[in-house]
Amino acid sequence: MLPTADEPTVYAHLLREALSAIAETIEELPSAELDVHLADGVSSPAQLAAHVAGAIRAYVLGVGCGLDVERDRPEEFATADMPSEELANALRALADDIDSTMNKIDPVIFDELTVPEQSLFGAAPTREVSRRSAIVSAIRHIGEHLGHLHLSRDMLADRR
């Protein structure tokens, strides 16, 4: 159930739910399937999880909350042989970091406009955004990738 608390608490809650769902899905997969690409140009389950962790850290903590974070987007896709436990723990640790930050932040910051560094913004050209829109965009983005991961899981199960 969504909390009826302040804006930062709602964001933290939504992000924790999605990050936990991704971690649980990664843990459900046999380790031999974490690096499987179902088609050319399709990210493996491990790549999806690592990309989500990098993108959410950048958008939520960096752009949205104004913390000094770094992002190496190409490294997010270099996940070969990364154990599921390591990926799941990174996602859960990120949820903890988001909770901790959101518990301390003044929501007035969300109205600020910022031009993120290109490395935080990802593959798209950087542009001015509000901190709030960066967080909302991250919530949408994580939902898309959770869907991708569930499709991958189901397709891999059909192959077994």
Secondary structure per residue as TSV (DSSP state, phi and psi in degrees):
chain	resnum	aa	ss	phi	psi
A	1	M	-	360.0	137.8
A	2	L	-	-73.0	129.9
A	3	P	-	-65.8	153.4
A	4	T	-	-101.0	33.7
A	5	A	S	-91.7	-161.9
A	6	D	-	-72.9	168.2
A	7	E	H	-54.9	-48.4
A	8	P	H	-59.9	-36.7
A	9	T	H	-66.8	-39.2
A	10	V	H	-63.7	-46.0
A	11	Y	H	-59.6	-47.0
A	12	A	H	-60.3	-41.1
A	13	H	H	-63.6	-48.5
A	14	L	H	-62.1	-42.5
A	15	L	H	-68.3	-40.2
A	16	R	H	-61.8	-44.1
A	17	E	H	-58.7	-46.7
A	18	A	H	-69.3	-43.4
A	19	L	H	-63.0	-39.2
A	20	S	H	-65.1	-40.6
A	21	A	H	-63.3	-39.1
A	22	I	H	-67.6	-44.3
A	23	A	H	-59.2	-45.1
A	24	E	H	-63.7	-39.5
A	25	T	H	-66.5	-41.4
A	26	I	H	-61.4	-41.1
A	27	E	H	-68.8	-25.5
A	28	E	H	-71.8	-27.4
A	29	L	S	-77.4	140.2
A	30	P	-	-61.3	141.7
A	31	S	G	-57.6	-30.0
A	32	A	G	-66.8	-17.0
A	33	E	G	-99.7	-5.2
A	34	L	T	-63.3	-31.7
A	35	D	T	-104.9	14.3
A	36	V	-	-79.7	131.7
A	37	H	-	-102.1	117.0
A	38	L	S	-72.8	-17.4
A	39	A	S	-162.3	163.1
A	40	D	T	-58.8	132.6
A	41	G	T	81.7	0.1
A	42	V	-	-96.9	131.2
A	43	S	-	-69.2	146.1
A	44	S	-	-74.7	164.2
A	45	P	H	-55.7	-40.7
A	46	A	H	-64.2	-41.0
A	47	Q	H	-64.3	-40.9
A	48	L	H	-59.4	-45.7
A	49	A	H	-64.6	-44.6
A	50	A	H	-67.0	-38.9
A	51	H	H	-64.0	-43.6
A	52	V	H	-58.4	-46.5
A	53	A	H	-59.0	-46.0
A	54	G	H	-66.9	-44.8
A	55	A	H	-67.5	-42.4
A	56	I	H	-68.4	-40.6
A	57	R	I	-59.0	-44.9
A	58	A	I	-66.3	-50.8
A	59	Y	I	-72.1	-43.7
A	60	V	I	-81.5	-56.5
A	61	L	I	-78.0	-39.8
A	62	G	I	-77.3	-66.7
A	63	V	I	-73.7	-49.6
A	64	G	I	-68.4	-42.1
A	65	C	T	-104.7	-5.4
A	66	G	-	75.4	18.9
A	67	L	-	-80.8	157.6
A	68	D	-	-84.0	97.6
A	69	V	-	-124.0	158.5
A	70	E	-	-116.9	153.7
A	71	R	-	-139.7	134.6
A	72	D	-	-122.0	87.8
A	73	R	H	-56.8	-44.1
A	74	P	H	-59.5	-33.9
A	75	E	H	-66.5	-27.9
A	76	E	H	-60.6	-25.8
A	77	F	T	-101.3	7.6
A	78	A	-	-107.0	67.8
A	79	T	-	-111.2	13.3
A	80	A	T	-52.6	132.9
A	81	D	T	64.6	22.9
A	82	M	-	-82.4	124.6
A	83	P	-	-64.7	147.2
A	84	S	H	-59.2	-37.0
A	85	E	H	-60.9	-40.6
A	86	E	H	-65.0	-44.0
A	87	L	H	-63.9	-46.9
A	88	A	H	-63.8	-41.8
A	89	N	H	-63.8	-37.4
A	90	A	H	-64.8	-39.4
A	91	L	H	-66.8	-41.9
A	92	R	H	-69.5	-36.7
A	93	A	H	-65.7	-37.5
A	94	L	H	-63.5	-42.2
A	95	A	H	-59.4	-40.1
A	96	D	H	-64.2	-42.8
A	97	D	H	-62.1	-40.9
A	98	I	H	-65.0	-45.2
A	99	D	H	-56.2	-49.0
A	100	S	H	-60.0	-45.0
A	101	T	H	-66.5	-46.0
A	102	M	H	-66.3	-27.4
A	103	N	H	-69.9	-19.9
A	104	K	H	-107.9	-11.9
A	105	I	-	-85.2	145.9
A	106	D	-	-88.2	119.3
A	107	P	G	-60.8	-12.4
A	108	V	G	-58.1	-29.7
A	109	I	G	-60.2	-27.7
A	110	F	G	-65.1	-20.7
A	111	D	G	-80.3	-15.3
A	112	E	-	-65.9	144.5
A	113	L	E	-97.1	143.6
A	114	T	E	-147.2	154.1
A	115	V	-	-111.3	103.3
A	116	P	-	-65.9	155.1
A	117	E	-	-61.8	147.3
A	118	Q	H	-56.5	-38.4
A	119	S	H	-61.8	-32.6
A	120	L	H	-77.7	-31.5
A	121	F	H	-75.2	-25.9
A	122	G	-	99.3	-145.2
A	123	A	S	-81.1	-25.8
A	124	A	S	-75.5	152.9
A	125	P	-	-62.7	140.4
A	126	T	-	-69.6	151.4
A	127	R	-	-155.5	166.9
A	128	E	-	-69.6	132.9
A	129	V	E	-139.8	156.5
A	130	S	E	-81.7	153.3
A	131	R	H	-61.0	-37.3
A	132	R	H	-61.5	-46.6
A	133	S	H	-64.4	-30.7
A	134	A	H	-64.2	-42.0
A	135	I	H	-69.2	-43.9
A	136	V	H	-63.7	-39.6
A	137	S	H	-62.0	-39.1
A	138	A	H	-64.2	-39.7
A	139	I	H	-64.3	-42.1
A	140	R	H	-63.8	-44.5
A	141	H	H	-61.4	-44.0
A	142	I	H	-66.2	-34.6
A	143	G	H	-64.0	-41.2
A	144	E	H	-60.8	-46.4
A	145	H	H	-72.3	-28.6
A	146	L	H	-63.3	-41.7
A	147	G	H	-62.1	-43.6
A	148	H	H	-59.7	-44.2
A	149	L	H	-64.7	-41.3
A	150	H	H	-64.7	-39.6
A	151	L	H	-62.4	-43.2
A	152	S	H	-61.7	-45.5
A	153	R	H	-57.9	-46.0
A	154	D	H	-67.4	-39.6
A	155	M	H	-67.4	-39.3
A	156	L	H	-66.3	-37.4
A	157	A	H	-64.2	-38.2
A	158	D	H	-64.8	-28.5
A	159	R	H	-75.3	-24.7
A	160	R	-	-67.3	360.0
